[in-house]
Each structure stands twice: as structure tokens, then as C-alpha cells.
């Protein structure tokens, strides 16, 4: 019996996968629990259509992320943070501060969880930061931190 899985089923397959199962397993376990439906030609066409639409959405999202990465490449974020003598900061620079500075300086809004500085920013200077925009799409930026003494 061919079925289309509606959810991930441990030991059988992932959601929207078309698999061949024994008649008893399909009729007595998968179908009554709404874990799968019978693989009719109409249902198979619907799944294929949904998968192609999802692939198109993913491609568009990836293209947007690549365009944003090209825009960000080579830009330097200037941050002025309160600190003491010798370039030491009071605390550290957070990803939220980096995202806010990017928005203020370049008008680009990126989620704070996308920023990955190479090291915690606890002193003045330049730090490289990786920005992961999408799966497989990332770019590097320079963050220039200056200390604003009291």
C-alpha cells in the first residue's frame, strides 16, 4: 500500500514523503491515527505541487539573502560605547547593539540572532563579525568600537 505521510513517523519516513508500507500497518496504524493518507493520483499531485511551491519560496528567500549579503559586504559598523581608561568597556557589546547600529547607520534591519562576532567584544578596536542571513548565505563585516569616556 502506498501512503503519503502527514507527519514524521519514526522508522518510516518524513512528512510529505510517499512510502510503500504493508496493508496492515497502513490500515490499522497510520490511517486511523491521521499520520498518513492513501497515495491517490490527486493526493500525489497535490504533494508535488506543494513541494515545488515551497522550493520556489526557498529560492526567492535565498536570492533576497544573497542580495542583502552583497549590500553588507565591506561595510563597517561604527559603535561608540561607554568605557573606562585603556579602551576597556563597561560590560560588552551585545548583538542587539550591533543590529541597532546597523539599522541606524545603513537603514538595514537584520535580526540580532544572525550576528556572530569572532570573539566577545569587551574592548575598543576592530572586530570581524559573521552575519548569517540564510542557510548557506553569510557575509563578514567589520565592527569598529570606540570608547566614550565619562
JOMO-V70105 format. One record per helix or strand of 3 or more residues. SS is the DSSP state (H for helix, E for strand). FROM is the first residue (numbers start at 1). LEN is the number of residues. If there is no record, write none. Layout:
ss,from,len
SS,FROM,LEN
SS,FROM,LEN
This chain:
ss,from,len
E,2,4
E,18,3
H,23,8
E,36,3
H,41,32
E,76,8
H,85,3
E,88,6
H,95,12
H,112,3
E,115,3
E,121,3
E,125,10
E,137,12
